[in-house]
C-alpha cells in the first residue's frame, strides 16, 4: 500500500535546530528526507510502534536520528525529527 507523506509544521523547526548545532548538514537533511519518503511511502506499517507516552505512534531510525510518525488512513504524518537521545524527552 502506498501512503501519502505529510509533515507537521514543527518538523521544519526540528530540522532547523539540528542544522544550527551542526548535527545535520543540508546535504544530510536532503538525504534523510529522500530516504524517509521512499521507505515510509511503501511500508510505513512495518516500522515498530512506540510505548509509554508515545503509544500509538511509530518510529523510523536513520543513523543517529529518530523520526516519529503516525499512520492516518492513507497518510503518514511525520510528527518529529531529532537525535535518538533527545527525541523522547519532549512531548509531540
C-alpha positions in Angstrom: 0.0 0.0 0.0 1.4 3.4 -1.0 1.0 6.1 1.6 1.0 9.9 1.1 3.6 11.6 3.2 2.7 14.7 5.2 4.7 16.8 7.7 3.6 18.6 10.8 4.8 22.2 10.8 7.1 21.6 13.7 9.3 19.2 11.7 10.8 22.2 9.8 11.8 23.7 13.2 13.3 20.4 14.2 15.4 20.3 11.1 16.5 24.0 11.7 17.6 23.2 15.2 19.6 20.2 14.0 21.4 22.2 11.4 22.2 25.1 13.8 24.1 22.8 16.1 25.9 21.3 13.1 24.4 18.0 13.8 22.7 17.6 10.4 24.0 19.5 7.4 21.7 20.4 4.5 23.0 17.6 2.3 22.3 15.1 5.1 18.9 16.6 5.6 18.0 16.1 1.9 19.3 12.5 2.0 17.3 11.9 5.2 14.1 13.3 3.7 14.5 11.4 0.4 15.2 8.1 2.2 12.3 8.7 4.6 9.8 9.3 1.9 10.9 6.2 -0.1 10.7 3.9 2.9 7.6 5.2 4.5 5.5 5.6 1.4 5.7 1.9 0.6 5.8 0.1 4.0 5.2 2.5 6.9 3.3 -0.2 8.9 6.4 -2.3 9.0 8.2 0.1 11.5 7.8 -0.6 15.2 5.2 1.1 17.4 6.4 3.1 20.4 5.4 2.6 24.1 4.7 4.9 27.0 3.6 8.4 26.3 4.1 7.8 22.6 1.9 4.8 22.5 0.2 4.5 19.1 3.0 6.3 17.3 5.7 4.7 15.2 9.4 5.3 14.8 11.9 5.2 12.0 15.6 5.2 12.5 18.2 6.9 10.3 21.7 6.9 11.7 21.7 8.8 15.0 18.3 10.2 14.3 14.8 9.1 15.0 11.6 10.1 13.1 8.3 9.8 15.0 5.3 9.4 12.8 1.7 8.1 12.7 -0.4 6.4 10.1 -3.8 8.0 9.4 -5.8 6.1 6.8 -3.9 6.7 3.6 -1.4 9.3 5.0 1.8 9.0 7.0 2.2 12.1 9.2 5.7 12.9 10.3 5.5 14.4 13.8 9.0 14.9 15.0 12.6 14.5 13.8 15.5 14.5 16.3 18.6 12.8 17.7 17.9 9.4 19.3 18.9 10.6 22.8 16.6 13.6 22.8 13.5 12.5 20.8 11.5 11.1 23.7 12.3 13.9 26.1 9.9 16.4 24.5 6.2 16.0 24.0 4.9 15.7 20.5 
